[in-house]
């Protein structure tokens, strides 16, 4: 059986460069699962920025329960899944909220150019903070 990651390992893994999959209950339909760029620092909250017209944005309100998963693409695989609640969903600031997320994936120079060119008049996005409550993880390169 694959081994679970230690707390430090799972937090370091979650803080790494991965595309996350955010899952939210959508009443009257199946759960909505969408890939997202995100930020996470060990001991903190998962931070996602989204446009308010996005389907997921309508569902992400304070207190809403979500699941969030990241995995490695190389062998042997690893994954970390959290269950938690939306701690806040508030208007985003480009410099404080949007640019740090984009820089994680594109680097500072390309990320800033991308944000500046796609949001010339600022942003109306929201920043969502998710507080992890339960963790599940596995490292298929180790056995328990």
NORNOR-V764635 format. One record per residue. N is the residue number from 0. RES is the residue in three letters. PSI is psi in whole degrees, 0 to 359 (NA if undefined). BURIAL is 1 if it has 24 or more other ideal C-beta (glycine too) atoms within 12 Angstrom, else 0. Layout:
{{N,RES,PSI,BURIAL} {N,RES,PSI,BURIAL}}
This chain:
{{0,UNK,134,0} {1,UNK,146,0} {2,UNK,144,0} {3,UNK,155,0} {4,UNK,150,1} {5,UNK,169,0} {6,UNK,313,0} {7,UNK,318,0} {8,UNK,315,0} {9,UNK,323,1} {10,UNK,321,1} {11,UNK,318,0} {12,UNK,313,1} {13,UNK,327,1} {14,UNK,347,1} {15,UNK,183,1} {16,UNK,99,0} {17,UNK,156,1} {18,UNK,129,0} {19,UNK,157,1} {20,UNK,116,1} {21,UNK,129,1} {22,UNK,129,1} {23,UNK,139,1} {24,UNK,136,0} {25,UNK,100,0} {26,UNK,136,0} {27,UNK,357,0} {28,UNK,180,0} {29,UNK,168,0} {30,UNK,145,0} {31,UNK,124,1} {32,UNK,126,0} {33,UNK,144,1} {34,UNK,142,0} {35,UNK,151,1} {36,UNK,148,1} {37,UNK,168,1} {38,UNK,148,1} {39,UNK,135,1} {40,UNK,138,0} {41,UNK,131,0} {42,UNK,356,0} {43,UNK,206,0} {44,UNK,156,1} {45,UNK,131,1} {46,UNK,126,1} {47,UNK,139,1} {48,UNK,136,1} {49,UNK,158,1} {50,UNK,142,0} {51,UNK,338,0} {52,UNK,353,0} {53,UNK,145,0} {54,UNK,317,0} {55,UNK,326,1} {56,UNK,324,1} {57,UNK,334,0} {58,UNK,341,1} {59,UNK,90,1} {60,UNK,160,0} {61,UNK,132,0} {62,UNK,349,0} {63,UNK,135,1} {64,UNK,140,1} {65,UNK,165,1} {66,UNK,149,1} {67,UNK,130,1} {68,UNK,139,1} {69,UNK,150,1} {70,UNK,160,1} {71,UNK,151,0} {72,UNK,345,0} {73,UNK,163,0} {74,UNK,145,0} {75,UNK,145,0} {76,UNK,158,0} {77,UNK,155,1} {78,UNK,156,1} {79,UNK,130,1} {80,UNK,137,1} {81,UNK,153,1} {82,UNK,139,1} {83,UNK,190,1} {84,UNK,149,1} {85,UNK,120,1} {86,UNK,324,1} {87,UNK,153,0} {88,UNK,103,1} {89,UNK,165,0} {90,UNK,138,0} {91,UNK,150,1} {92,UNK,135,0} {93,UNK,307,1} {94,UNK,317,0} {95,UNK,322,0} {96,UNK,314,1} {97,UNK,308,1} {98,UNK,317,1} {99,UNK,322,1} {100,UNK,312,1} {101,UNK,321,1} {102,UNK,325,1} {103,UNK,322,1} {104,UNK,329,1} {105,UNK,354,0} {106,UNK,163,0} {107,UNK,310,0} {108,UNK,308,0} {109,UNK,320,0} {110,UNK,313,1} {111,UNK,319,0} {112,UNK,318,0} {113,UNK,311,0} {114,UNK,314,1} {115,UNK,323,0} {116,UNK,334,0} {117,UNK,351,0} {118,UNK,59,1} {119,UNK,338,0} {120,UNK,26,0} {121,UNK,208,0} {122,UNK,155,1} {123,UNK,19,0} {124,UNK,168,1} {125,UNK,148,1} {126,UNK,127,1} {127,UNK,130,1} {128,UNK,125,1} {129,UNK,126,1} {130,UNK,114,1} {131,UNK,137,1} {132,UNK,318,0} {133,UNK,142,0} {134,UNK,142,1} {135,UNK,137,0} {136,UNK,155,1} {137,UNK,143,1} {138,UNK,109,1} {139,UNK,358,0} {140,UNK,353,0} {141,UNK,154,0} {142,UNK,150,0} {143,UNK,NA,0}}
